[in-house]
Amino acid sequence: MNEQISDEQIVAALHATMGKVCLASERLGCLPETIYERARAVPAVRGAIRFFRGKLLDAAETALWNAVLKGEAWAVRLALIDWGLSRGFSDGAEAWHAPQSDQDLPQGLVQKIALEVLNGRSRIEDCSTRRLDIDPRPVCGNGQPGPVENGAAPGGDRPRDRGDDSREERADSAD
């Protein structure tokens, strides 16, 4: 460790740079590793780094909170993904990865499925002999966003991104 730099100098540099270790090391004329080593050894240095990282997270959570209150779709989704688990919200991924019931699968079923999947010859033959007709109909159903028109994002969360969107444009939508 670089003993020429005091713990107080490191803490002051961290406060001046809002906890940014590389900027603090540049200010002090040492390597970032010097500050990280000192942080492992000295609670005051470690505390200064954690304090500013905590402030950053608090500011980010506040911004996310405000975006959720404004009804921003991205923010609502992020909040539900990150914080909603405690209330049972999920994206449904666990349903795809979890067993469907507590009962065991019939004996040999997993082996049979694995052999079918791994049987490359029949898969290749099937693909080479099967011809699919082209379906010109749109993929989306009624009431779902259609093709992109006039540069609007299909299914976007901004006013008028979708043709069937009747919401009025907000004055603060200049993001």
N, C-alpha and C positions, 0 to 999 in steps of 0.2 A: 504494500500500500504506500501511497505517496504521503509521507508524514509531514511534508512541508506545508500542506494545506490543512487548516484546522477544520474541525467538525462545524464550527460556527460559520466559517467561510462557505463551506459546502451548503449548509442550510440557507444562508443568505442568498447564494447564487440560485438555489432551487426556488426560493420565494420570488426572486427577480425574474425568473424565466417560467413561472407558473408550473414548476415541477418537471420541466423538460430537461432530462438528464444530459442529452447531447449539447444543448445550448448552455447549460450550466458548466459542463466540462470545458467548452470552448471559452467561456468567460473566465474560468479559473486557469486555463492553460494546461489542462490535464486530459487524460483519456476518460471516456465514459465509464470504462471498466473500473477506474479508480473510485468513482462515485458509487457504482454498484457494489464494489467490495466494501466500501465504508458503510453503505446502507445495510449490508448483511451483519456488520459488526456493531453499528451504533443505532440505537432505537430512534434518536432524534432525526437522523438523516432519512431513515426508512419512513418515519412518520411524515416528514415533509413531502416525500414523493407520494405517499398514499393520500395525504390531504388534498393535493391538487388533482390527483386522479379521481378522488371522490367528488370534488367540485365539478369536474368535467362530466362525470356520470350523472350527477344531479341536474346539471344544465341540459344534458341530452334527454333525460327523463322528463324534464319540464317541457322541452320542445315537443317531445312525443305526446305528452299529455295534451298540450294545446292543439296539436294537429288532430288528435282523436276527438276533442271537443268541437273542432270545426267540421268533423265528419270526413276527413281525408281517408280514403279507402286504404291506402298503404299503411297509414298509422294504425287504423283499427285492426287490420290484419296482423301487423307486427305486435301490437299489444296483446291480442288474443293468443298468438303463438307463444310469446314470451311469458306473459303473466296469467293467461287464461287457464293454464293447466291446473292451477290450484282450485279452480271452480269446475273442472271437468271438460273444458273446451279443448278441442284438438283439431288437427287437419285431417284426421281419419287414417293416417298412415298405419297406426297400430292395428287397425282392422285387417289390413292386408298382410301383416306379418305375424299376427297372433293366431293361435289355433282357433278354429270355429267352435269347438266344444271341448269339454273335459274328457270325452271318450277317445280311446285309442283308435287309430285308423285300422281298417281291416288288414290282417296280416298279408304281406306281399304287395300291397297297393303301391307303396312308395317305390319299391323296387321295379314294379311293372311300369309305372309312369317314367321313372328314370331311364329304363331301357328304351321306351318309346321315344323319348326326347333325344337320346344318344344315338338312335338308329339313323345315322346320317344318310344312308343310301335311299331309304324310302322317302325321306324328306326331300332329297334332291330330285328324285323321280317325280314326286308329287308337284314340286315347283315347276319342273320342266314340262309337264303334261297339262297342267291347269292353266286355263286362259280366263282372265276376268274381263268382263265388259266394262268400258269406261262409262261412269255415271256422271252426266253433266250437271245434275241437280246440286244446289248449294248444300253444304254440310250442316249449316245451322238451321234450327227450327224456327217456328213462328215466335216472334217477340224477342229473338236473340239478335245480337248485332250482326249486321251483314258485312258485305265487302267494304274495304276502305274507300271512302269517297272524299274528295276535296282535302286530302291529307289528314283527315281526322283519324285518331286512333280508335280501332274497333273496340268497343266495350270499355272505353276509358272512363275515368271518374271526373273529368272536367265537363262543364256544361257544353252541350251540343256536340260532344264527341260521337254520340250515336244519333242517328236520324230520328229515333223515336223518343228522344230525351226532351222532356218539356220543362225541365228546371230552368229557372231564370239565372242568368250569369251573375255571380256575386261581384261586388265592387273590389274585393280583395283577392281576386283570382289571378293577379299578375305574378305567378310563380313560374 
